[in-house]
Amino acid sequence: MHQLHTTRSWEFLGLEGNRILPKYSIWEKARYGDDTIIGNLDTGVWPESQSFSDQGMSPIPSKWRGNGICQIDNFIDSNKTYCNRKLIGARFFYKGYEAYAGKLGALFYTARDTIGHGSHTLSTAGGNFVQGVSVLGNGNGTAKGGSPKARVAAYKVCWLLGCNDADILAGFEAAISDGVDVLSVSLGGKTKNLFTDSVAIGSFHAVANSIVVVSSAGNDGPYFGTVVNTAPWLFTVAASTIDRDFTSYVKLGDNTYIKGTSLSSKDLPSREFYPLISAKEAKHFYVISREAKFCRHGTLDVEKVMGKIVVCLEDELFGIANAGEEASSAGAVGMILASDYKSFYDFTAYPHVLPTSHVNYSDGQYIYSYIQSENNPVAYITKAITEFPIIPAPVIASFSSRGPSTILPSILKPDITAPGVNIIAAYSEATSVFGIESNNRIPYNSFSGTSMSCPHVSGIVGLLKTLHPEWSPAAIKSAIMTTASKTDNSKRPIKDRFYENATPFAYGSGHIQPDLAIDPGLIYDLNVVDYLNLLCGYNQSHKQIKAIYNKPFICPKSYNVLDFNYPTITILDLEDKTVNVSRTVTNVGRPSTYIMQSKAPDGVSVVVEPSYLSFKKVGEKKSFKVIVMKTMDNGDDVSTTLDYVFGELLWTNGNHRVRSTIAVKFK
């Protein structure tokens, strides 16, 4: 079973405040992507959302082959359709899930989203313009997807307990048959073999049909080697912050101010200090401390909590909502939610039933120590506000899974990073929101995770598909990767949540820059045969390759995986001998001459031959060789990450900067 790539609770595009989407001029050039069809493999869709309104949409493109298939609530009224010129298709796939979990029941046989994840990801990729969107008044702005005028189609392959391989493959094949241009896949699972991974197999079939498949990198960071969806034909997306926060400050009695986050619409009764108590001190005498510290149901003593602010530890097992409900029912005026150590420095904004500030792990530990050191500890919580611009941004989210790939370490993964923290997008009104009374429904919500960053890239891919319909999936991927940025909005290297410089294992080629991706100058292209040759180079059998390709294929007698024409270069186990790497670039811009500017990794020399490339026409190809040699001695002090060092190649003609990351692992 695969899982959705949300954070421990939920994850979730965009408002104008997100400020990552391309400028209006580029949208206008691409006509907002109205010729592009974006499919989404997820939990379905909430069709009534304004993000899926077809207002201002032209007729459905003739290339769409899924006409008339709109499997939403057909068991209620088979004559009613919820699809339109925006949401042009909706299917659900359940037979694999039922074989695993048992019969769903007739009411579940629908592509309607009852969880919220699918509506959020689909609207992030291709949601229409919707003005006046907020979450309980926070983050007010105009919601729009990366390709706001693209057509969208929902393929529901995930259910309450996960996503079955058979259903995922069926969803891929349906999307291919329907004629989508882009597939956004915010799901995945750990695997040891590409040939048994349904996302890898399904996406290979899609790419073979010229469909770009974008996938999430996973939420098991900050640990190395946790990245998933690492097949070289997949576009794997990490998650980073944006320059907007939902902030609630905590002021302690010692005049310490702590920045937390919240989407609570509640405010304290008055602007004054309130008594502060930890949940362990506020428990019933018969409740064990390890239960009480999370503010689980029935653990807090009303007499101890009434009129106070209670500090609860984030509960990974039962979720955040329970803490707020327990604190509120016990009479607390407010709550400070302290992240546990597994959250590191990530903390996501949620709605809450009472005034709440969610603080990171280190700040939570400070608050606990303050309570223990004072006879009468007090605190005040400010009402949640929307703050921007936040500097620095982007910052790599701690939860975002890191490379290297454990399946194909010669391919640097993830490929790119994009916004994935506190992202506002459409939500399902079939479910209540965390921390809000069960009869409350909201049309838009804020989520965090690589599930949210993935559709940001899917939307940008949709625009590029409209502008450059002749480009292959690999060309589009290259355009985005080679124009990405490795610096934040303070012009310094992108950091992680520990305030240290992040590495390509966290962000791949860097943070997406849509405005530059539209005109990359040069691209690194690949086709299906190249992917198959790579698999041959890893000594995969003909039988295995036939299983993924479904056609006869003869491996070449020899193939050097170093020469696989990926936009990044990874060299494993570099010893004292010279390593040669070949690459080929294709000109997609005006005639010009590019000059090489390389930045060698520490302890390594890099020479590129030739050092300049001249192009006379669009489509012209030029090859070059990268000569890499180890220069450090065993006793030299070189800073490494898992024995890796990083550098880059940069081809520039003055107007374009085509950057490729180099990763070198020492023997």
C-alpha positions as CSV (number, residue, x, y, z in Angstrom):
1,M,0.0,0.0,0.0
2,H,1.2,3.5,-0.9
3,Q,0.4,6.5,1.3
4,L,-0.5,10.1,0.7
5,H,2.4,12.5,1.2
6,T,1.0,14.8,3.8
7,T,2.6,15.7,7.1
8,R,1.6,13.8,10.2
9,S,-1.8,15.4,10.2
10,W,-2.6,17.0,6.8
11,E,-0.6,19.0,4.3
12,F,-1.9,21.4,1.5
13,L,-1.7,26.3,-3.5
14,G,-2.1,29.2,-3.6
15,L,-2.8,32.6,-2.7
16,E,-1.1,35.6,-4.2
17,G,0.6,35.8,-0.8
18,N,2.4,32.6,-1.7
19,R,4.3,34.6,-4.3
20,I,5.9,31.7,-6.1
21,L,3.6,31.5,-9.1
22,P,4.7,33.0,-12.5
23,K,4.0,36.6,-13.4
24,Y,0.8,37.5,-15.3
25,S,2.8,38.2,-18.5
26,I,3.8,34.5,-18.6
27,W,0.3,33.3,-17.9
28,E,-0.9,35.5,-20.7
29,K,1.7,34.1,-23.1
30,A,0.5,30.6,-22.2
31,R,-3.2,31.7,-22.3
32,Y,-3.3,30.5,-18.7
33,G,-2.7,26.9,-19.9
34,D,-6.2,26.4,-21.3
35,D,-5.1,23.8,-23.8
36,T,-3.4,21.7,-21.1
37,I,-5.1,18.8,-19.3
38,I,-3.8,18.0,-15.9
39,G,-4.7,14.7,-14.2
40,N,-4.4,14.1,-10.5
41,L,-4.0,10.7,-8.8
42,D,-5.3,11.2,-5.3
43,T,-8.4,11.0,-3.1
44,G,-10.8,12.4,-5.6
45,V,-12.3,15.9,-6.0
46,W,-14.9,18.2,-4.4
47,P,-16.6,19.3,-7.6
48,E,-18.6,22.1,-6.1
49,S,-15.5,24.0,-5.1
50,Q,-15.2,27.4,-6.9
51,S,-11.7,26.4,-7.9
52,F,-13.3,23.9,-10.3
53,S,-15.8,26.4,-11.8
54,D,-15.7,26.6,-15.6
55,Q,-16.5,30.3,-15.7
56,G,-14.6,31.9,-18.5
57,M,-13.5,28.5,-19.9
58,S,-13.6,27.8,-23.6
59,P,-14.9,24.4,-25.0
60,I,-13.2,21.2,-23.9
61,P,-10.2,20.5,-26.2
62,S,-10.9,17.9,-28.9
63,K,-7.9,15.9,-27.8
64,W,-9.7,14.8,-24.6
65,R,-10.7,11.2,-24.9
66,G,-12.5,10.7,-21.6
67,N,-15.7,12.4,-22.7
68,G,-18.8,11.6,-20.6
69,I,-16.9,9.8,-17.8
70,C,-17.8,11.6,-14.6
71,Q,-18.2,9.1,-11.8
72,I,-19.4,11.4,-9.1
73,D,-22.4,10.3,-7.0
74,N,-23.9,8.3,-9.9
75,F,-25.6,6.0,-7.4
76,I,-27.8,9.0,-6.4
77,D,-28.7,10.4,-9.8
78,S,-27.1,8.8,-12.8
79,N,-28.4,11.6,-15.1
80,K,-26.7,14.4,-13.1
81,T,-23.1,15.4,-14.0
82,Y,-20.8,17.3,-11.8
83,C,-18.2,17.8,-14.5
84,N,-17.9,20.9,-16.7
85,R,-15.5,22.6,-19.0
86,K,-13.0,22.9,-16.1
87,L,-13.4,19.6,-14.3
88,I,-13.6,17.5,-17.5
89,G,-13.4,14.0,-15.9
90,A,-13.6,12.1,-12.7
91,R,-13.0,8.4,-12.1
92,F,-12.5,6.1,-9.1
93,F,-10.6,2.8,-8.8
94,Y,-11.3,0.6,-5.8
95,K,-11.0,-3.1,-6.7
96,G,-7.4,-3.5,-5.4
97,Y,-8.3,-1.7,-2.2
98,E,-11.4,-3.8,-1.6
99,A,-9.3,-7.0,-2.1
100,Y,-7.1,-5.7,0.7
101,A,-9.6,-4.0,3.1
102,G,-12.9,-5.5,2.3
103,K,-16.0,-4.1,0.6
104,L,-16.5,-0.3,0.7
105,G,-20.2,-0.1,0.3
106,A,-22.3,1.6,-2.4
107,L,-22.0,5.1,-0.9
108,F,-18.2,5.0,-1.5
109,Y,-18.4,4.2,-5.2
110,T,-17.8,7.8,-6.2
111,A,-14.8,10.0,-7.3
112,R,-16.0,12.6,-4.7
113,D,-13.3,13.6,-2.3
114,T,-14.3,13.0,1.3
115,I,-10.9,13.6,2.8
116,G,-9.8,16.9,1.3
117,H,-6.4,15.9,0.1
118,G,-7.3,15.4,-3.6
119,S,-9.3,18.6,-3.9
120,H,-6.3,20.5,-2.4
121,T,-3.7,19.0,-4.7
122,L,-5.8,19.3,-7.9
123,S,-6.7,22.9,-7.2
124,T,-3.0,23.7,-6.5
125,A,-2.1,22.4,-9.9
126,G,-4.9,23.7,-12.0
127,G,-7.5,25.6,-9.9
128,N,-9.4,28.5,-11.4
129,F,-9.2,32.1,-10.1
130,V,-11.2,32.5,-6.9
131,Q,-11.2,35.9,-5.1
132,G,-11.5,36.5,-1.4
133,V,-10.2,33.1,-0.3
134,S,-8.9,32.7,3.3
135,V,-8.8,30.2,6.1
136,L,-10.9,31.7,8.9
137,G,-9.7,35.2,7.8
138,N,-6.1,34.2,7.5
139,G,-4.1,34.6,4.3
140,N,-6.8,36.5,2.4
141,G,-6.2,36.7,-1.4
142,T,-7.0,35.2,-4.8
143,A,-6.6,31.5,-5.0
144,K,-5.3,30.1,-8.3
145,G,-3.5,27.0,-9.5
146,G,-0.2,26.9,-11.3
147,S,-2.2,26.6,-14.6
148,P,-5.4,28.4,-13.6
149,K,-7.1,27.8,-17.0
150,A,-5.9,24.2,-17.5
151,R,-8.5,21.5,-17.7
152,V,-8.4,19.1,-14.8
153,A,-9.4,15.4,-14.3
154,A,-9.5,13.5,-11.0
155,Y,-8.5,9.9,-10.7
156,K,-9.4,8.6,-7.2
157,V,-7.0,5.8,-6.3
158,C,-6.6,6.4,-2.6
159,W,-9.0,5.5,0.2
160,L,-9.0,5.8,4.0
161,L,-6.3,3.2,4.6
162,G,-4.1,4.1,1.7
163,C,-3.6,3.6,-2.0
164,N,-3.4,0.1,-3.5
165,D,-0.9,-0.8,-6.3
166,A,-3.6,-2.2,-8.6
167,D,-5.7,0.9,-8.3
168,I,-2.7,3.2,-8.9
169,L,-1.8,1.3,-12.1
170,A,-5.5,1.4,-13.2
171,G,-5.5,5.1,-12.6
172,F,-2.4,5.7,-14.6
173,E,-3.7,3.6,-17.5
174,A,-7.0,5.5,-17.5
175,A,-5.3,8.9,-17.5
176,I,-3.1,7.8,-20.4
177,S,-6.2,6.6,-22.3
178,D,-8.1,9.8,-21.6
179,G,-5.3,12.0,-23.0
180,V,-3.9,14.0,-20.1
181,D,-0.8,16.1,-20.7
182,V,0.4,16.2,-17.1
183,L,-0.1,13.8,-14.2
184,S,0.3,15.0,-10.6
185,V,1.0,12.2,-8.2
186,S,1.1,13.2,-4.5
187,L,1.5,9.7,-3.2
188,G,4.2,7.1,-2.9
189,G,5.8,4.5,-0.7
190,K,9.2,3.0,0.1
191,T,10.4,0.3,-2.3
192,K,13.6,-1.5,-3.0
193,N,12.9,-2.2,-6.7
194,L,11.5,0.0,-9.5
195,F,10.0,-3.1,-11.1
196,T,7.7,-3.7,-8.2
197,D,6.8,0.0,-7.7
198,S,3.4,0.9,-9.2
199,V,4.2,4.6,-9.4
200,A,7.4,3.9,-11.2
201,I,5.8,1.4,-13.6
202,G,2.7,3.5,-14.3
203,S,4.7,6.7,-14.7
204,F,7.0,5.0,-17.2
205,H,4.0,4.1,-19.4
206,A,2.8,7.7,-19.1
207,V,6.2,9.2,-20.1
208,A,6.3,6.8,-23.0
209,N,3.1,8.5,-24.1
210,S,4.7,12.0,-23.7
211,I,3.0,12.7,-20.4
212,V,5.0,14.5,-17.7
213,V,4.6,12.9,-14.4
214,V,5.3,14.9,-11.3
215,S,5.6,13.2,-7.9
216,S,6.2,14.1,-4.2
217,A,9.6,13.2,-2.6
218,G,8.0,12.0,0.7
219,N,7.8,13.3,4.2
220,D,10.4,11.3,6.1
221,G,13.0,14.0,6.4
222,P,15.3,15.3,7.6
223,Y,16.9,11.9,7.4
224,F,19.2,11.0,4.5
225,G,18.2,8.3,2.1
226,T,14.5,8.7,2.7
227,V,13.5,10.2,-0.7
228,V,10.9,8.1,-2.6
229,N,9.6,8.2,-6.2
230,T,13.2,8.2,-7.5
231,A,12.7,6.7,-11.0
232,P,14.7,8.9,-13.4
233,W,11.6,9.5,-15.6
234,L,9.7,10.9,-12.6
235,F,9.9,14.6,-11.6
236,T,10.5,14.3,-7.9
237,V,9.6,17.4,-5.7
238,A,10.8,18.4,-2.3
239,A,9.1,20.9,0.0
240,S,10.1,24.3,1.2
241,T,8.6,27.3,2.9
242,I,7.1,30.5,1.4
243,D,7.5,34.1,2.4
244,R,4.2,34.1,4.3
245,D,3.5,32.9,7.8
246,F,0.4,32.5,10.0
247,T,1.9,33.8,13.2
248,S,0.8,33.7,16.8
249,Y,3.2,35.0,19.4
250,V,3.7,33.8,23.0
251,K,4.9,36.2,25.6
252,L,6.1,34.7,28.9
253,G,6.3,36.4,32.2
254,D,10.1,36.7,31.9
255,N,9.4,39.0,28.8
256,T,10.5,36.3,26.4
257,Y,8.7,36.5,23.0
258,I,8.3,33.2,21.1
259,K,7.0,33.0,17.6
260,G,4.5,30.3,17.0
261,T,1.9,29.5,14.3
262,S,-1.8,29.2,14.2
263,L,-5.0,29.5,12.1
264,S,-7.2,29.9,15.1
265,S,-9.8,32.7,14.8
266,K,-10.2,32.8,18.6
267,D,-8.7,35.5,20.8
268,L,-8.0,35.6,24.6
269,P,-10.7,37.4,26.6
270,S,-8.4,40.3,27.5
271,R,-4.8,41.5,26.7
272,E,-3.2,40.4,29.9
273,F,-1.1,37.6,31.3
274,Y,-2.9,34.4,32.3
275,P,-1.6,31.6,34.6
276,L,0.4,29.0,32.7
277,I,0.4,25.3,33.4
278,S,1.8,22.2,31.8
279,A,-0.5,19.4,30.9
280,K,1.4,17.0,33.2
281,E,0.7,19.3,36.2
282,A,-2.9,19.7,35.1
283,K,-3.8,16.0,35.0
284,H,-6.3,14.1,37.1
285,F,-4.5,12.3,39.9
286,Y,-5.4,8.9,38.4
287,V,-4.0,9.7,34.9
288,I,-0.5,8.6,33.9
289,S,1.8,11.5,32.9
290,R,2.7,10.1,29.5
291,E,-1.0,10.3,28.5
292,A,-1.6,13.6,30.1
293,K,1.3,15.5,28.5
294,F,-0.5,15.2,25.1
295,C,-3.8,16.5,26.5
296,R,-5.6,13.4,25.5
297,H,-9.3,13.0,26.1
298,G,-10.3,12.9,29.7
299,T,-6.8,13.6,31.1
300,L,-7.1,17.2,32.3
301,D,-8.5,18.3,35.7
302,V,-11.0,21.2,35.3
303,E,-10.1,22.6,38.7
304,K,-6.4,22.8,37.7
305,V,-7.0,24.1,34.2
306,M,-9.9,26.5,34.5
307,G,-8.9,30.1,33.3
308,K,-5.4,29.1,32.5
309,I,-3.2,28.6,29.4
310,V,-2.2,24.9,29.2
311,V,0.9,23.6,27.4
312,C,0.3,20.4,25.5
313,L,2.8,18.3,23.6
314,E,2.1,17.5,20.0
315,D,0.5,14.1,19.7
316,E,1.8,12.0,16.8
317,L,-0.5,9.1,17.6
318,F,-3.9,10.8,18.0
319,G,-3.4,14.1,16.2
320,I,-3.5,17.7,17.1
321,A,-7.3,18.2,17.3
322,N,-7.8,16.2,20.4
323,A,-5.5,18.4,22.5
324,G,-7.4,21.6,21.7
325,E,-10.8,19.9,22.4
326,E,-9.6,18.5,25.7
327,A,-8.1,21.8,26.8
328,S,-11.2,23.7,25.9
329,S,-13.6,21.3,27.6
330,A,-11.4,21.5,30.8
331,G,-11.9,25.3,30.8
332,A,-8.5,26.5,29.5
333,V,-8.5,30.0,28.0
334,G,-5.7,29.1,25.6
335,M,-3.2,26.5,24.6
336,I,0.4,26.4,23.7
337,L,1.1,23.3,21.5
338,A,4.8,22.3,21.7
339,S,6.2,20.2,18.8
340,D,7.9,17.0,19.7
341,Y,11.5,16.2,18.8
342,K,10.4,14.3,15.7
343,S,9.0,17.5,14.2
344,F,12.3,19.2,14.6
345,Y,11.7,22.8,13.6
346,D,8.7,22.3,11.4
347,F,5.3,23.3,12.8
348,T,2.3,23.7,10.7
349,A,-0.6,26.2,11.1
350,Y,-4.0,24.6,12.0
351,P,-7.4,25.9,13.0
352,H,-8.1,25.4,16.8
353,V,-11.1,25.6,19.0
354,L,-9.4,28.0,21.4
355,P,-6.6,30.6,21.2
356,T,-3.5,28.6,20.4
357,S,0.1,29.0,19.4
358,H,2.0,26.1,18.0
359,V,5.7,26.4,18.8
360,N,8.8,24.4,17.6
361,Y,10.6,21.9,19.7
362,S,13.3,24.0,21.1
363,D,10.9,26.8,22.1
364,G,8.6,24.3,23.6
365,Q,11.4,23.0,25.8
366,Y,12.2,26.6,26.9
367,I,8.5,27.1,27.9
368,Y,8.6,23.9,30.0
369,S,11.8,25.0,31.8
370,Y,10.2,28.4,32.4
371,I,7.2,26.8,34.1
372,Q,9.4,24.7,36.3
373,S,11.6,27.6,37.3
374,E,8.7,30.0,38.3
375,N,6.4,29.8,41.3
376,N,3.6,31.6,39.3
377,P,4.3,31.2,35.6
378,V,2.2,33.4,33.3
379,A,1.9,33.8,29.5
380,Y,-0.1,35.7,26.9
381,I,-1.0,34.5,23.3
382,T,-1.6,36.9,20.5
383,K,-4.3,36.3,17.9
384,A,-3.2,34.7,14.7
385,I,-2.1,37.1,12.0
386,T,-0.8,36.8,8.4
387,E,2.8,38.0,8.1
388,F,4.8,38.7,5.0
389,P,7.4,39.0,3.6
390,I,9.2,36.4,5.7
391,I,13.0,36.4,5.4
392,P,14.7,34.1,4.7
393,A,12.5,32.1,2.3
394,P,12.4,29.5,1.0
395,V,13.7,27.3,3.8
396,I,13.7,23.5,3.3
397,A,11.1,21.8,5.4
398,S,12.4,19.3,8.0
399,F,9.8,16.8,7.0
400,S,10.8,16.9,3.3
401,S,12.6,13.6,2.5
402,R,16.3,13.7,1.6
403,G,18.5,12.0,-0.9
404,P,20.5,10.1,-1.9
405,S,18.3,7.6,-3.7
406,T,18.8,4.1,-2.3
407,I,17.5,2.5,-5.5
408,L,19.4,4.4,-8.2
409,P,22.1,6.4,-6.4
410,S,23.6,7.6,-9.7
411,I,20.6,9.8,-10.2
412,L,20.5,12.8,-7.8
413,K,17.1,13.0,-6.1
414,P,15.0,15.0,-5.3
415,D,15.0,17.0,-8.5
416,I,13.6,20.3,-7.4
417,T,11.9,22.0,-4.4
418,A,8.7,24.0,-4.4
419,P,6.3,25.6,-1.8
420,G,5.0,22.9,0.5
421,V,4.4,24.6,4.0
422,N,1.1,26.2,5.0
423,I,-0.4,26.2,1.5
424,I,-4.0,27.3,1.1
425,A,-6.1,25.5,-1.5
426,A,-9.5,23.9,-2.0
427,Y,-10.9,21.5,0.6
428,S,-13.6,18.9,0.8
429,E,-16.8,20.1,2.6
430,A,-17.6,16.4,3.3
431,T,-15.2,16.6,6.3
432,S,-14.7,18.8,9.3
433,V,-11.5,20.7,9.8
434,F,-9.1,20.0,12.6
435,G,-10.0,21.9,15.7
436,I,-13.3,23.2,14.4
437,E,-16.7,21.9,15.6
438,S,-17.8,18.9,13.6
439,N,-20.7,20.8,12.0
440,N,-18.3,23.3,10.6
441,R,-17.2,23.1,7.0
442,I,-14.7,25.4,5.2
443,P,-14.1,25.5,1.4
444,Y,-10.4,26.2,1.6
445,N,-7.8,24.9,4.0
446,S,-4.0,25.1,4.7
447,F,-1.9,22.0,4.5
448,S,1.8,21.2,4.5
449,G,3.8,18.4,2.9
450,T,5.5,17.3,-0.3
451,S,1.9,16.5,-1.4
452,M,1.5,20.3,-1.7
453,S,4.8,21.1,-3.4
454,C,4.3,18.4,-6.1
455,P,1.2,20.1,-7.7
456,H,2.9,23.5,-7.7
457,V,5.4,22.0,-10.1
458,S,2.6,20.2,-12.0
459,G,0.9,23.5,-12.6
460,I,4.1,25.1,-14.0
461,V,4.7,22.0,-16.2
462,G,1.1,22.7,-17.5
463,L,2.1,26.2,-18.6
464,L,5.3,24.9,-20.3
465,K,3.3,22.3,-22.1
466,T,1.0,25.0,-23.5
467,L,3.9,27.2,-24.5
468,H,6.1,24.4,-25.8
469,P,3.9,21.5,-26.9
470,E,6.8,20.0,-28.9
471,W,9.0,19.6,-25.8
472,S,9.4,16.1,-24.4
473,P,8.8,15.3,-20.7
474,A,12.6,15.3,-20.2
475,A,12.9,18.7,-21.9
476,I,10.3,20.3,-19.6
477,K,11.9,18.7,-16.6
478,S,15.4,20.0,-17.7
479,A,14.0,23.5,-18.3
480,I,12.8,23.7,-14.7
481,M,15.8,22.1,-13.1
482,T,18.5,24.1,-14.9
483,T,16.9,27.4,-14.1
484,A,16.2,26.7,-10.4
485,S,17.7,28.9,-7.7
486,K,20.0,27.9,-4.9
487,T,19.6,31.2,-3.0
488,D,16.8,32.5,-0.9
489,N,15.1,36.0,-0.8
490,S,18.1,37.4,1.2
491,K,20.4,36.3,-1.7
492,R,22.1,33.8,0.6
493,P,22.3,30.0,0.1
494,I,19.0,28.2,0.9
495,K,19.0,27.0,4.5
496,D,17.3,24.1,6.2
497,R,15.3,24.3,9.4
498,F,18.5,24.0,11.5
499,Y,19.7,27.3,9.9
500,E,22.5,25.4,8.1
501,N,23.1,25.6,4.4
502,A,21.0,23.0,2.7
503,T,22.5,20.6,0.2
504,P,21.2,19.1,-3.1
505,F,20.1,16.1,-1.1
506,A,17.4,18.5,0.3
507,Y,16.5,20.7,-2.7
508,G,17.9,18.9,-5.8
509,S,18.6,21.5,-8.4
510,G,17.2,24.3,-6.3
511,H,13.9,26.2,-5.8
512,I,11.6,26.4,-8.8
513,Q,11.7,29.7,-10.8
514,P,8.8,29.6,-13.3
515,D,9.7,32.8,-15.1
516,L,13.1,31.5,-16.1
517,A,11.9,27.9,-16.9
518,I,9.9,29.3,-19.8
519,D,13.0,30.2,-21.7
520,P,15.9,28.0,-20.4
521,G,18.2,28.5,-23.5
522,L,19.5,24.9,-23.5
523,I,17.9,21.6,-22.4
524,Y,19.1,18.1,-21.6
525,D,16.8,15.8,-23.5
526,L,16.0,12.1,-23.0
527,N,13.7,9.5,-24.6
528,V,12.3,6.1,-23.6
529,V,15.3,4.3,-25.1
530,D,17.6,6.3,-22.9
531,Y,15.7,5.2,-19.8
532,L,15.8,1.6,-20.9
533,N,19.5,1.8,-21.6
534,L,20.1,3.1,-18.1
535,L,18.2,0.2,-16.6
536,C,20.3,-2.1,-18.8
537,G,23.4,-0.4,-17.4
538,Y,22.3,-1.5,-14.0
539,N,22.3,-5.1,-15.2
540,Q,18.5,-5.4,-15.2
541,S,17.3,-8.5,-17.1
542,H,15.5,-8.4,-20.4
543,K,12.5,-10.0,-18.7
544,Q,12.4,-7.2,-16.0
545,I,12.7,-4.5,-18.7
546,K,10.0,-6.1,-20.8
547,A,7.7,-6.1,-17.7
548,I,8.0,-2.3,-17.3
549,Y,8.1,-1.4,-21.1
550,N,5.6,-4.1,-22.3
551,K,7.5,-4.3,-25.6
552,P,10.5,-6.2,-26.8
553,F,13.8,-4.5,-26.1
554,I,17.4,-5.6,-26.6
555,C,20.0,-4.0,-24.3
556,P,23.1,-2.6,-25.8
557,K,26.3,-4.6,-25.4
558,S,27.6,-1.9,-23.1
559,Y,26.3,1.3,-21.5
560,N,27.9,3.8,-19.2
561,V,25.4,5.0,-16.7
562,L,27.5,8.1,-16.2
563,D,26.6,9.2,-19.7
564,F,22.9,9.1,-19.0
565,N,21.8,12.6,-20.2
566,Y,20.3,13.8,-16.9
567,P,20.4,17.6,-16.0
568,T,22.6,16.7,-13.0
569,I,25.8,14.6,-12.7
570,T,26.4,12.1,-9.9
571,I,29.8,10.3,-9.7
572,L,30.0,7.4,-7.2
573,D,33.1,6.1,-5.5
574,L,35.6,8.5,-7.0
575,E,39.1,7.2,-6.6
576,D,42.5,8.5,-7.8
577,K,41.8,7.8,-11.5
578,T,40.1,10.3,-13.9
579,V,36.4,9.9,-14.7
580,N,34.9,11.1,-18.0
581,V,31.3,12.1,-18.3
582,S,29.5,13.0,-21.5
583,R,26.4,15.2,-21.9
584,T,24.5,16.6,-24.8
585,V,22.5,19.9,-24.8
586,T,19.9,21.0,-27.3
587,N,19.4,24.7,-28.1
588,V,15.9,26.0,-27.6
589,G,16.7,29.7,-27.9
590,R,18.2,32.1,-30.3
591,P,21.6,31.5,-32.0
592,S,24.3,32.3,-29.5
593,T,27.6,31.1,-27.9
594,Y,27.6,29.6,-24.4
595,I,30.7,29.7,-22.2
596,M,31.3,27.2,-19.4
597,Q,31.8,28.4,-15.8
598,S,32.3,25.4,-13.5
599,K,32.5,25.3,-9.8
600,A,34.3,22.2,-8.7
601,P,33.3,20.3,-5.6
602,D,35.9,20.5,-2.7
603,G,38.7,18.1,-3.3
604,V,37.9,17.6,-6.9
605,S,39.0,19.1,-10.2
606,V,36.5,19.6,-13.1
607,V,37.5,20.3,-16.7
608,V,34.9,20.7,-19.4
609,E,35.8,20.2,-23.1
610,P,35.0,22.2,-25.1
611,S,34.7,25.2,-22.9
612,Y,32.3,27.0,-25.2
613,L,29.4,25.9,-27.5
614,S,28.1,27.8,-30.4
615,F,24.5,27.3,-31.8
616,K,23.1,28.6,-35.1
617,K,19.5,27.3,-34.9
618,V,16.8,26.0,-32.6
619,G,17.1,22.2,-32.1
620,E,20.8,22.1,-32.7
621,K,22.6,19.6,-30.4
622,K,26.1,19.9,-29.0
623,S,28.0,17.4,-26.9
624,F,30.7,18.0,-24.3
625,K,32.8,16.0,-21.9
626,V,33.3,16.6,-18.2
627,I,36.7,15.3,-16.8
628,V,36.6,14.8,-13.1
629,M,39.6,14.0,-10.9
630,K,40.2,13.6,-7.2
631,T,42.7,16.2,-6.0
632,M,42.6,15.8,-2.2
633,D,44.8,13.5,-0.2
634,N,43.4,11.2,2.4
635,G,44.6,13.4,5.1
636,D,43.0,16.6,3.7
637,D,40.2,18.2,5.6
638,V,37.2,18.4,3.2
639,S,33.7,18.9,4.5
640,T,31.4,16.2,3.1
641,T,27.8,15.0,3.4
642,L,27.7,11.2,3.6
643,D,31.1,11.3,1.8
644,Y,29.6,13.5,-1.0
645,V,30.8,16.9,-2.1
646,F,28.8,19.2,-4.5
647,G,29.6,21.6,-7.3
648,E,28.0,22.8,-10.5
649,L,28.4,23.4,-14.2
650,L,27.1,26.6,-15.6
651,W,26.6,27.3,-19.4
652,T,25.9,31.0,-19.9
653,N,25.5,33.2,-23.0
654,G,24.9,36.4,-21.0
655,N,21.1,36.1,-21.1
656,H,20.7,32.4,-20.0
657,R,22.2,30.6,-17.1
658,V,22.0,26.8,-17.5
659,R,23.0,25.2,-14.3
660,S,23.7,21.5,-13.5
661,T,24.5,20.2,-10.1
662,I,27.5,17.9,-9.7
663,A,27.5,15.4,-6.8
664,V,30.7,13.4,-6.1
665,K,31.0,10.6,-3.6
666,F,34.5,9.6,-2.6
667,K,35.6,6.0,-2.4
